[in-house]
Structure formats: structure tokens, C-alpha cells
Amino acid sequence: MGFEEPTPIQEKTIPPALEGKDLIGQAQTGTGKTAAFGIPIINKVMTRPEGLQAVVLAPTRELAIQVAEELNRISDKSEIHCLPIYGGQDITRQIRALKKKPQIIVATPGRLMDHMRRKTIRLQEIQVLVLDEADEMLNMGFYEDVEKIMEETPKQKQILLFSATMPRQIQNLANRFMNEPLLITIKAKEVTIPLVEQHYIEVQERDKFDILCRLIDIQSPELSIVFGRTKRRVDELTEALKKRGYFAEGIHGDLTQGKRDSVLRQFRSGTVDILVATDVAARGLDITGVTHVYNFDIPQDSESYVHRIGRTGRAGQSGIAISFAIPRELEHLRSIERATNRKIMRMAIPTITEAAEGQQRLAVEKVLRTVEKSELQNYRSMAKELLGREDSVTLLSAALKLLTKDTDQTPITLSPEAPLRVRGQRNPRGRSDRQARQSQGQGKGKGFGKSFNKYYGKKDRPNRQQPSYH
């Protein structure tokens, strides 16, 4: 499955999950929790590979797609199929896919409720229910949906709940629905690449592309990767960069393998020096010499962020990662900082003048490299003739002008992408048919009661005690 060494959450979660125990994993994103619940699910489904047996609830469609892709990757050599179900996609298309009887579905709560009302998804026989990023689901107003979904599942099932924080409502759900769950807590640590210099620029959506071009002109990266959130974004960015005179190509999931291989060959050889990619398409890329990563669209979570910036700063080399964040995404950026325990430094918006100066510096470097490496004997007689007409400063200025890429202001219009939904904000998409419900506090402050164990690792027996929360 491509795993060499388990992460802490995987090491502590997988053994008890394989034993069928309920558990709560308190861990940030970027810690490998998808595999932590994915491996036990797939192991259980393989013992009875027919019909719907596991449901994973995720707060956003982006996360639902990402988790489904990861589970399908883990189960690649088996007959097990995982299907993402989310709002914003044609429901009749989803119904057709459900008729193929996937064993696992990853769903957003609102769309799962739609299917439950239509009776196109029945939960009465599932064996495993996973709540991924449970606190995020509650912050987005899904408490009542999650509660209703849990009520519709069989009493005899395994529940795996993952959350970065443990608000009272999650404790209420756990007390009501879970059976003596183990509590596994993984502290955040620095998970990003230490050799990567990390920055962000606060920017309006409409200004992103011009600022990207200025950065490229100023920094003159040898090889760079620009990350977009969607396939459409990748296609549009690639064409826009080409219109501005850059050597760019894009990769995403809709490309044929032949086209993808061709693009990567060009990128490795330096024929193309800007690769525009989606997260999924760039998964597993190992290309030496990438000096810069530009997050044109801020990543969905810290796991994606770490994966993106890890394309640079490899093999002991340093790298630079710059993320573009619109104002409403700044809090999401802060959450990535907390999850990775790494400060992302603010960078000022580069100016057109700085971009022009950057291109002039590049032209000077080209001249100096040519002097050092090239055979110039065939050009000396012509150079002497030119010196008889003009002074050396004027001639060299003209040469630099010819070598300097003009600051291209070709108008570019990109299709708008919806900003990320961040913690505490209303969900703008996928729930247009209902008013988003605010989370309602439950219970009387009893915490988890006496039904929880704390799991310390494979060598320790579970020690029954009530965990404390502050």
C-alpha cells in the first residue's frame, strides 16, 4: 500500500481498531489519520465484501473526495470500492453509482441525509461508522444531521471518531452512541519540511494571477510547481501563463497517462519550467530541482499543505513555498500553522517595478553565464565593429534590453473559485435546500463519564480512567 512506517496516530489507532473497538482519535490533520481508520475499515470489509458496510462522514466535499481517493488507493489490489457522496454533484449520477453497490461511502452529512430520505442509501447493516473532522462538522451546523445519521445506524457497529478538538457536543455524541471508546491523543508537532522557507501573501482573488507573474519574474525559479484547487483552475492557469509568455504545462486527473508522462518529461528536462497541478495529480511526484512551490489556491488542510510544499526542499536542497490567501482564508492559514507547529511568514505584495528589476537581473545573469561558459571568438570581430559605432555602455544596455522579458500585461480572466469554508463560517454550498443549523449544546457538563479508556500504545493494556478536558 506504499506505507513504510506508521505515524503516531496510525500506530496507536490501527491495533485496537482492528480488534473492533470504538475509539476517539484527537489529532490534527496532516497526521495520517485517513490511513489510521482506512486500513481497519478495508480489513473488515474484506471479510464480507458485499453491500454497503462502512460510512465515513466528512464536513466538506473536498475532504470527501480526498478521503475516498485515499481509501481506493489503499484497497487498490482488492475488489473493494469506495464512493464519494457530496452536495453540488448531480444526485441522479450518484444514484446510478450506488446501484453498483460500493462497500464504502464517504459522504457529507447533508447529501447523505438526502439519499436516506430517498431510500437510495440504507444504513441498517453497516459495520463501521467514521466521523472525520467531527468538530468541523459541528462548527458548520451539521450536529442534527450527524445525530440523525447515527440514530439510523445499527446498535452493533464500530464507531471511529476523529477530531482536532473535543467540544462538549462531541462528548455528548460519544456518551450517547459509543461503546467504551478508547481515547487516543496525538500532540501536534512540526510536520513540515525544515528546509522550506514558508510565506503567504494576503491578496484579493482578482489580483492573484498578476501577483503570481510578478513573483515568477522576481524570483526566476529554475523549476516551480503552481497548485490549483480544481481541474478547471489548472487548465485556465496553464493557458494564462502561456499567454503571458511562460513555459508552463498542467497535470490533473483527466489527463491520459501518455499526456501526463509527456508533461513530466518536459518538466524534468527543463523544457517546461512551470508545472501547474492539482493535489491528486501531484501526489507522489519526486522531481529534483524544484526550487519554488506556489499555492495559488490555499490547500484544504495541513496534510495537503505538507504534501504540496514537500515537492521542494528535497535531497538536502532549500526551497521556497508561497501561499496566496484571500482575507477570509487567513484563519484557515492559522489553523495550518497550528497543525504543523510552524510559522508561515507574511510577505508583501510585489510591485510591477520589482518584477521588471527581477527580469533585468536575470538578463545580467544570462550574459555572465555566457561569458563564463560559451566560445565567443566568432563574435569578437562584430563586437569590435559595434564598438566603433557606439560606446560599450549603450551596446550592453541594448543587449540587456533584448534579453529582458517584458512585463506582460495581457489581460487575463480566470473563473472564480469558491473560497474555502473555514471554521465557524456558514457553509455557502451544498446546503442551499435548507437553512444551516447552528450547533446546539447538549448535556449537563458530565464530560465523557466512566465509559472511556485511554490507550497508551501496543505494549500497555488499556487503563480505564476518565480523561480530563480543559
C-alpha positions as CSV (number, residue, x, y, z in Angstrom):
1,M,0.0,0.0,0.0
2,G,3.0,2.3,-0.1
3,F,3.4,2.7,3.7
4,E,6.9,2.2,5.2
5,E,6.5,3.4,8.8
6,P,3.3,4.2,10.7
7,T,2.7,7.7,12.0
8,P,1.9,8.0,15.7
9,I,-1.9,8.1,15.2
10,Q,-1.7,5.1,12.9
11,E,0.5,3.1,15.4
12,K,-1.9,3.8,18.3
13,T,-5.2,3.5,16.4
14,I,-4.9,0.6,14.0
15,P,-4.3,-2.2,16.5
16,P,-7.4,-1.5,18.7
17,A,-9.5,-0.6,15.6
18,L,-8.6,-4.0,14.1
19,E,-9.9,-5.6,17.3
20,G,-13.3,-3.9,16.7
21,K,-13.1,-1.3,19.5
22,D,-14.7,2.1,19.4
23,L,-12.2,4.9,19.6
24,I,-11.7,8.6,19.6
25,G,-8.6,10.0,17.9
26,Q,-7.8,13.5,18.9
27,A,-5.3,14.6,16.3
28,Q,-4.7,17.4,13.9
29,T,-4.9,17.0,10.1
30,G,-1.6,16.1,8.5
31,T,-1.0,13.2,10.9
32,G,-2.1,10.3,8.7
33,K,-5.5,9.6,10.2
34,T,-7.1,8.7,6.9
35,A,-5.0,5.5,6.8
36,A,-5.5,5.1,10.5
37,F,-9.2,4.4,10.0
38,G,-9.0,3.3,6.4
39,I,-6.8,0.2,6.9
40,P,-9.1,-1.2,9.7
41,I,-12.2,-0.5,7.6
42,I,-10.8,-2.2,4.5
43,N,-9.6,-5.1,6.6
44,K,-13.1,-5.6,8.0
45,V,-14.9,-5.1,4.7
46,M,-12.7,-7.8,3.0
47,T,-14.1,-10.4,5.3
48,R,-17.6,-9.8,3.8
49,P,-17.1,-7.9,0.6
50,E,-20.8,-7.4,-0.5
51,G,-23.1,-4.5,0.1
52,L,-22.6,-1.2,2.0
53,Q,-20.6,-1.9,5.1
54,A,-18.8,1.3,6.1
55,V,-19.7,5.0,6.1
56,V,-17.3,7.9,6.6
57,L,-18.8,11.3,7.3
58,A,-16.7,14.3,6.2
59,P,-17.5,18.0,6.6
60,T,-16.7,19.1,3.0
61,R,-17.0,17.7,-0.4
62,E,-13.3,18.4,-1.0
63,L,-12.4,16.2,2.0
64,A,-14.9,13.6,1.0
65,I,-13.3,13.3,-2.4
66,Q,-9.8,13.2,-0.9
67,V,-10.7,10.5,1.6
68,A,-12.4,8.4,-1.0
69,E,-9.4,8.6,-3.3
70,E,-7.1,7.6,-0.5
71,L,-9.3,4.6,0.5
72,N,-9.5,3.4,-3.1
73,R,-5.7,3.7,-3.2
74,I,-5.3,1.6,-0.1
75,S,-7.7,-1.0,-1.4
76,D,-6.2,-1.0,-4.9
77,K,-5.5,-4.7,-5.1
78,S,-8.9,-5.8,-3.8
79,E,-12.5,-5.8,-5.1
80,I,-13.4,-3.1,-2.6
81,H,-14.8,0.2,-4.0
82,C,-15.3,3.4,-2.1
83,L,-17.7,6.1,-3.5
84,P,-17.7,9.8,-2.5
85,I,-21.2,11.3,-2.0
86,Y,-21.5,15.1,-1.7
87,G,-23.6,18.1,-2.4
88,G,-23.1,20.0,-5.7
89,Q,-23.0,16.9,-7.8
90,D,-26.0,15.6,-9.8
91,I,-27.8,13.3,-7.4
92,T,-29.1,11.0,-10.2
93,R,-25.5,10.4,-11.1
94,Q,-24.8,9.4,-7.6
95,I,-27.9,7.1,-7.6
96,R,-26.5,5.3,-10.6
97,A,-23.2,4.8,-8.9
98,L,-24.8,3.5,-5.8
99,K,-26.5,0.8,-7.8
100,K,-23.1,-0.7,-8.3
101,K,-23.1,-1.4,-4.6
102,P,-19.9,0.2,-3.2
103,Q,-18.8,-1.3,0.1
104,I,-17.7,2.1,1.5
105,I,-19.1,5.5,1.0
106,V,-17.6,8.8,2.1
107,A,-20.3,11.4,2.4
108,T,-21.1,14.9,3.6
109,P,-23.9,14.8,6.1
110,G,-26.4,16.9,4.1
111,R,-26.1,14.9,0.9
112,L,-26.2,11.6,2.9
113,M,-29.5,12.8,4.5
114,D,-30.9,13.5,1.0
115,H,-30.1,9.9,0.0
116,M,-31.6,8.5,3.2
117,R,-34.8,10.3,2.6
118,R,-34.9,8.9,-1.0
119,K,-34.0,5.5,0.4
120,T,-31.2,5.2,-2.0
121,I,-28.8,4.7,0.9
122,R,-29.8,2.5,3.8
123,L,-27.6,2.3,6.9
124,Q,-29.2,-0.6,8.8
125,E,-26.5,-3.1,8.0
126,I,-23.3,-1.1,8.1
127,Q,-20.5,-2.4,10.3
128,V,-18.4,0.8,10.7
129,L,-19.2,4.5,11.0
130,V,-16.4,7.0,10.9
131,L,-16.7,10.7,11.8
132,D,-13.7,12.5,10.3
133,E,-13.1,16.1,11.5
134,A,-16.1,15.8,13.7
135,D,-15.5,19.3,15.3
136,E,-15.5,20.9,11.9
137,M,-18.8,19.2,11.0
138,L,-20.4,20.6,14.2
139,N,-19.0,24.1,13.5
140,M,-20.6,24.0,10.1
141,G,-24.0,23.3,11.6
142,F,-24.3,19.6,10.9
143,Y,-25.0,18.5,14.5
144,E,-28.6,17.5,13.9
145,D,-27.7,15.7,10.7
146,V,-24.9,13.8,12.3
147,E,-27.2,12.9,15.3
148,K,-29.9,11.6,12.9
149,I,-27.5,9.6,10.8
150,M,-26.1,7.9,13.9
151,E,-29.6,7.1,15.1
152,E,-30.3,5.3,11.8
153,T,-27.3,3.0,12.1
154,P,-27.4,-0.4,13.8
155,K,-26.6,-0.5,17.5
156,Q,-24.0,-3.2,17.0
157,K,-21.3,-1.4,15.0
158,Q,-17.9,0.1,15.4
159,I,-17.6,3.9,15.6
160,L,-14.3,5.7,14.9
161,L,-14.4,9.4,15.7
162,F,-11.6,11.8,14.8
163,S,-11.4,15.4,15.8
164,A,-8.7,18.1,16.4
165,T,-10.7,19.4,19.4
166,M,-13.2,17.9,21.9
167,P,-16.1,20.4,22.3
168,R,-19.0,19.4,24.6
169,Q,-21.2,18.3,21.7
170,I,-18.7,15.7,20.6
171,Q,-18.6,14.4,24.2
172,N,-22.4,14.2,24.1
173,L,-22.4,12.2,20.9
174,A,-19.7,9.9,22.3
175,N,-21.6,9.3,25.5
176,R,-24.8,8.5,23.7
177,F,-23.6,6.4,20.8
178,M,-20.2,4.9,21.5
179,N,-19.3,1.8,23.5
180,E,-16.4,2.3,25.9
181,P,-14.3,4.1,23.3
182,L,-10.5,4.4,23.7
183,L,-9.2,7.9,23.7
184,I,-6.1,8.4,21.7
185,T,-4.4,11.8,21.8
186,I,-1.6,12.8,19.4
187,K,0.1,16.1,20.1
188,A,0.9,18.4,17.2
189,K,4.5,18.6,16.2
190,E,6.4,20.2,13.4
191,V,5.5,18.1,10.4
192,T,6.6,20.4,7.5
193,I,9.9,20.3,5.7
194,P,12.5,22.2,7.7
195,L,14.5,23.3,4.6
196,V,11.5,25.0,3.0
197,E,11.1,28.7,3.6
198,Q,7.3,29.4,4.0
199,H,5.5,32.6,3.2
200,Y,2.0,33.8,2.5
201,I,0.6,36.8,0.7
202,E,-2.8,38.3,1.6
203,V,-4.4,39.0,-1.7
204,Q,-7.8,39.6,-3.4
205,E,-8.9,36.8,-5.7
206,R,-8.9,39.0,-8.8
207,D,-5.2,40.0,-8.2
208,K,-3.8,36.5,-7.7
209,F,-2.7,35.9,-11.3
210,D,-0.8,39.2,-11.8
211,I,0.9,38.7,-8.4
212,L,1.9,35.2,-9.4
213,C,3.5,36.5,-12.6
214,R,5.4,39.2,-10.6
215,L,6.7,36.6,-8.2
216,I,7.9,34.4,-11.1
217,D,9.6,37.4,-12.7
218,I,11.3,38.4,-9.5
219,Q,12.4,35.0,-8.2
220,S,13.1,33.4,-11.6
221,P,12.7,29.8,-10.2
222,E,14.6,27.1,-12.0
223,L,11.6,24.7,-11.7
224,S,8.4,25.6,-9.9
225,I,5.0,24.0,-9.2
226,V,1.8,26.0,-9.0
227,F,-1.0,24.3,-7.2
228,G,-4.7,24.9,-8.1
229,R,-7.7,23.5,-6.3
230,T,-9.6,22.2,-9.3
231,K,-9.0,20.8,-12.8
232,R,-10.6,23.8,-14.3
233,R,-8.3,26.1,-12.4
234,V,-5.3,24.1,-13.5
235,D,-6.4,24.3,-17.2
236,E,-7.1,28.0,-17.0
237,L,-3.9,28.8,-15.2
238,T,-1.8,26.9,-17.6
239,E,-3.3,28.7,-20.6
240,A,-3.0,32.1,-18.9
241,L,0.7,31.5,-18.1
242,K,1.4,30.5,-21.7
243,K,-0.4,33.7,-22.9
244,R,2.0,35.7,-20.7
245,G,5.0,34.0,-22.3
246,Y,5.9,31.5,-19.7
247,F,6.8,27.8,-20.4
248,A,4.0,26.1,-18.4
249,E,2.1,22.8,-18.6
250,G,-0.6,21.4,-16.4
251,I,-1.4,18.0,-15.0
252,H,-4.7,16.7,-13.4
253,G,-6.8,13.6,-13.1
254,D,-8.4,14.0,-16.5
255,L,-5.2,13.7,-18.5
256,T,-4.3,10.4,-20.2
257,Q,-1.3,8.6,-18.8
258,G,0.6,9.3,-22.0
259,K,0.0,13.1,-21.8
260,R,0.9,13.1,-18.1
261,D,4.2,11.3,-18.8
262,S,4.9,13.7,-21.6
263,V,4.4,16.8,-19.4
264,L,6.5,15.4,-16.6
265,R,9.4,14.5,-19.1
266,Q,9.3,18.2,-20.3
267,F,9.3,19.4,-16.7
268,R,12.2,17.2,-15.6
269,S,14.3,18.2,-18.7
270,G,13.6,21.9,-18.1
271,T,11.8,22.4,-21.4
272,V,8.8,23.4,-19.2
273,D,9.8,25.2,-16.0
274,I,6.4,25.8,-14.5
275,L,4.1,22.8,-13.7
276,V,0.5,23.6,-12.7
277,A,-1.1,20.8,-10.8
278,T,-3.9,19.6,-8.6
279,D,-3.2,17.9,-5.3
280,V,-4.2,14.5,-6.5
281,A,-2.2,14.7,-9.8
282,A,1.0,15.8,-7.9
283,R,0.7,13.0,-5.3
284,G,3.9,11.0,-5.2
285,L,5.8,13.3,-7.5
286,D,9.6,13.2,-6.8
287,I,11.3,15.6,-9.1
288,T,14.7,17.0,-8.1
289,G,15.5,20.7,-8.7
290,V,12.1,22.2,-7.8
291,T,13.0,25.4,-6.1
292,H,9.6,27.1,-5.6
293,V,6.0,26.0,-4.8
294,Y,3.2,28.5,-5.3
295,N,-0.1,27.7,-3.6
296,F,-2.3,29.7,-6.0
297,D,-5.3,28.3,-4.1
298,I,-4.8,27.6,-0.4
299,P,-4.9,23.9,0.3
300,Q,-7.8,22.2,2.0
301,D,-5.9,21.1,5.1
302,S,-2.5,20.8,6.6
303,E,-1.9,17.3,5.2
304,S,-2.3,18.7,1.7
305,Y,-0.2,21.7,2.6
306,V,2.7,19.5,3.8
307,H,2.4,17.4,0.7
308,R,2.5,20.4,-1.6
309,I,5.5,22.2,-0.1
310,G,7.3,18.9,0.2
311,R,7.7,18.9,-3.6
312,T,10.6,21.4,-2.9
313,G,13.4,21.4,-0.3
314,R,14.3,17.8,-1.3
315,A,17.6,15.9,-1.2
316,G,19.1,18.5,1.2
317,Q,18.3,21.4,-1.0
318,S,16.4,24.5,0.2
319,G,13.1,25.6,-1.2
320,I,10.5,28.4,-1.1
321,A,6.8,27.9,-0.7
322,I,4.4,30.9,-1.1
323,S,0.6,30.6,-0.4
324,F,-2.0,33.1,-1.7
325,A,-4.7,33.7,0.9
326,I,-7.8,35.9,0.4
327,P,-8.8,37.7,3.7
328,R,-11.5,35.2,4.7
329,E,-9.0,32.3,4.4
330,L,-6.4,33.8,6.8
331,E,-8.0,31.9,9.8
332,H,-7.7,28.7,7.8
333,L,-4.0,29.5,7.3
334,R,-3.6,30.0,11.0
335,S,-5.1,26.5,11.5
336,I,-2.5,25.1,9.2
337,E,0.2,26.8,11.3
338,R,-1.2,25.3,14.5
339,A,-1.5,21.8,12.9
340,T,2.1,21.9,11.6
341,N,3.5,23.9,14.5
342,R,5.3,26.0,12.0
343,K,5.1,29.8,11.4
344,I,4.2,30.9,7.9
345,M,5.7,34.4,7.4
346,R,3.7,37.2,5.7
347,M,5.2,38.6,2.5
348,A,4.4,42.0,1.0
349,I,2.7,42.1,-2.4
350,P,5.5,42.5,-5.1
351,T,5.3,45.6,-7.3
352,I,5.5,45.8,-11.1
353,T,8.8,47.7,-10.7
354,E,10.2,44.9,-8.7
355,A,9.1,42.4,-11.3
356,A,10.9,44.4,-14.1
357,E,14.1,44.6,-12.0
358,G,13.9,40.9,-11.4
359,Q,13.9,40.3,-15.2
360,Q,16.8,42.7,-15.7
361,R,18.8,40.8,-13.1
362,L,18.0,37.5,-14.9
363,A,19.3,39.1,-18.2
364,V,22.5,40.1,-16.5
365,E,22.9,36.5,-15.1
366,K,22.4,35.2,-18.7
367,V,25.2,37.4,-20.0
368,L,27.6,36.5,-17.3
369,R,26.9,32.8,-17.7
370,T,27.5,33.2,-21.4
371,V,30.8,34.9,-20.8
372,E,31.9,32.1,-18.5
373,K,30.8,29.1,-20.5
374,S,30.5,30.0,-24.2
375,E,33.0,30.2,-27.0
376,L,32.8,33.8,-28.1
377,Q,35.6,34.0,-30.7
378,N,33.2,34.1,-33.7
379,Y,31.5,37.2,-32.3
380,R,34.6,39.3,-31.5
381,S,35.0,41.0,-34.9
382,M,31.4,42.1,-35.0
383,A,31.7,43.3,-31.4
384,K,34.7,45.5,-32.3
385,E,32.8,46.9,-35.2
386,L,29.9,47.8,-33.0
387,L,32.2,49.5,-30.5
388,G,33.3,51.7,-33.4
389,R,29.7,52.9,-33.7
390,E,28.5,53.2,-30.1
391,D,30.1,53.2,-26.6
392,S,30.2,50.0,-24.6
393,V,27.6,51.0,-22.1
394,T,25.0,51.8,-24.7
395,L,25.7,48.5,-26.5
396,L,25.5,46.5,-23.3
397,S,22.3,48.2,-22.3
398,A,20.7,47.3,-25.7
399,A,21.8,43.7,-25.3
400,L,20.3,43.5,-21.8
401,K,17.1,45.0,-23.1
402,L,16.8,42.3,-25.8
403,L,17.4,39.6,-23.2
404,T,14.9,41.0,-20.7
405,K,11.4,39.6,-20.8
406,D,8.9,42.4,-20.9
407,T,6.5,42.7,-18.1
408,D,3.5,41.3,-19.9
409,Q,0.1,42.9,-19.0
410,T,-2.0,40.8,-21.3
411,P,-5.5,40.8,-19.7
412,I,-6.3,37.5,-18.1
413,T,-9.7,36.5,-16.6
414,L,-9.9,33.3,-14.5
415,S,-13.1,31.6,-13.5
416,P,-13.8,32.4,-9.8
417,E,-13.3,29.5,-7.3
418,A,-15.3,29.4,-4.1
419,P,-13.1,30.2,-1.1
420,L,-12.5,27.5,1.4
421,R,-15.1,27.1,4.2
422,V,-13.3,27.9,7.4
423,R,-14.0,27.1,10.9
424,G,-17.0,28.9,12.3
425,Q,-18.4,30.1,8.9
426,R,-21.6,29.1,7.3
427,N,-21.4,26.6,4.5
428,P,-22.1,28.5,1.3
429,R,-22.6,25.5,-0.9
430,G,-24.1,22.1,-0.8
431,R,-26.9,23.0,1.7
432,S,-28.9,25.5,-0.3
433,D,-32.0,23.5,0.1
434,R,-32.0,24.0,3.9
435,Q,-31.0,26.6,6.4
436,A,-27.7,25.7,8.0
437,R,-28.4,24.7,11.6
438,Q,-26.3,26.0,14.4
439,S,-24.8,23.5,16.8
440,Q,-27.0,23.2,19.9
441,G,-25.3,22.4,23.2
442,Q,-26.4,19.1,24.9
443,G,-25.8,17.5,28.3
444,K,-25.0,18.9,31.7
445,G,-21.3,19.0,31.6
446,K,-20.6,15.5,32.6
447,G,-17.8,15.0,30.2
448,F,-17.2,11.5,29.0
449,G,-18.4,9.8,32.2
450,K,-16.9,6.4,33.1
451,S,-17.1,4.8,29.7
452,F,-13.8,5.9,28.3
453,N,-10.4,4.2,28.3
454,K,-7.1,5.9,27.4
455,Y,-4.9,3.9,25.0
456,Y,-1.2,4.3,25.6
457,G,0.3,2.0,22.9
458,K,0.7,-1.5,21.9
459,K,2.7,-2.6,25.0
460,D,0.2,-1.2,27.5
461,R,-3.1,-2.6,28.5
462,P,-6.0,-0.1,28.3
463,N,-6.3,1.7,31.6
464,R,-9.8,2.7,32.5
465,Q,-9.9,6.2,33.6
466,Q,-11.8,9.4,32.7
467,P,-9.7,11.7,30.6
468,S,-9.7,15.3,31.6
469,Y,-10.5,18.2,29.3
470,H,-9.7,21.8,29.9
